[in-house]
Amino acid sequence: MSKLIVWTYDWVPEGPRGFVRDIRLRWACEEAGLDYAVHTVPFDERGPDHLAHQPFAQVPFLSDGEVELFESGAGLLHLARKSEKLMPRDPAGEAQTLQWTIAALNSIEMVSVPWWFLEVTGAQENNLAGWLESRLDHMERIFTEREWLVADRFTVADLLMADVLRVAKLRAFGNRPAAEAYVARITDRPAFRKARADQLAHFAAGDKKRAAKA
Ligand SMILES: N[C@@H](CCC(=O)N[C@@H](CS)C(=O)NCC(=O)O)C(=O)O
């Protein structure tokens, strides 16, 4: 039995499929060749069992034997400590991986998720667009100058930044060719394609189980 367990919902509606954040942990495990299993909590009933693992009744969370972690970023950094494929081992490379992982969450996703929420809820005016555009402009400059965020190689920081940026729908904000090429290149990695296909298959199996219960 696998020691690493990635926890996600048993089912989600069509919209978020392919984007549910368990994909980040699946993807990292695939990149690093770590053995893992996927277990589920019910989407419809988020009871005390779920809250005991994830205090906001969200997914993903990660079990690694005695260790339990919620927050996809924390899970990624935990996995990165297991494999040099996800994070260099020298102090500078490790520090920069931590830095860019936090930047993806706290400087980009912190803006992109509220922006996305206003978009999908049909707000008359999305006042966050300018803020997000400014962050994306800075990322465009960075991707014009370099291929990877850290140490001239793929790290878990690229995994997370690419995942955050693909949700931010770069195309909604005009021509940012360097960022678009970065996201396209990183999401073309076999580990991402497998993680995404596995997530889609997982929720399709959830459809079948719901249909059988109905
Ligand atoms: N900061 C959290 C966010 C987790 C999150 O937003 N999870 C979504 C799925 S991708 C979720 O569980 N949504 C259901 C909800 O918020 O009720 C993380 O990165 O793990």
The ligand as a MOL file (V3000), in Angstrom:
LIG
                    3D

  0  0  0     0  0            999 V3000
M  V30 BEGIN CTAB
M  V30 COUNTS 20 19 0 0 0
M  V30 BEGIN ATOM
M  V30 1 N -5.4730 27.4280 -0.2140 0
M  V30 2 C -6.0450 26.1240 -0.4270 0
M  V30 3 C -7.2380 26.2980 -1.3490 0
M  V30 4 C -7.9580 24.9800 -1.5060 0
M  V30 5 C -9.1620 25.1310 -2.4090 0
M  V30 6 O -9.5680 26.2430 -2.8050 0
M  V30 7 N -9.7290 23.9670 -2.7440 0
M  V30 8 C -10.9200 23.9370 -3.5480 0
M  V30 9 C -10.7780 22.8740 -4.6340 0
M  V30 10 S -9.4900 23.3500 -5.7690 0
M  V30 11 C -12.0810 23.5030 -2.6710 0
M  V30 12 O -11.9500 22.6060 -1.8680 0
M  V30 13 N -13.2230 24.1740 -2.8590 0
M  V30 14 C -14.4060 23.8910 -2.1380 0
M  V30 15 C -14.7090 24.9290 -1.1130 0
M  V30 16 O -13.9700 25.9060 -0.9780 0
M  V30 17 O -15.7280 24.7540 -0.4480 0
M  V30 18 C -5.0030 25.1720 -1.0410 0
M  V30 19 O -4.1840 25.6380 -1.8460 0
M  V30 20 O -5.0160 23.9820 -0.7230 0
M  V30 END ATOM
M  V30 BEGIN BOND
M  V30 1 1 1 2
M  V30 2 1 2 3
M  V30 3 1 2 18
M  V30 4 1 3 4
M  V30 5 1 4 5
M  V30 6 2 5 6
M  V30 7 1 5 7
M  V30 8 1 7 8
M  V30 9 1 8 9
M  V30 10 1 8 11
M  V30 11 1 9 10
M  V30 12 2 11 12
M  V30 13 1 11 13
M  V30 14 1 13 14
M  V30 15 1 14 15
M  V30 16 2 15 16
M  V30 17 1 15 17
M  V30 18 2 18 19
M  V30 19 1 18 20
M  V30 END BOND
M  V30 END CTAB
M  END
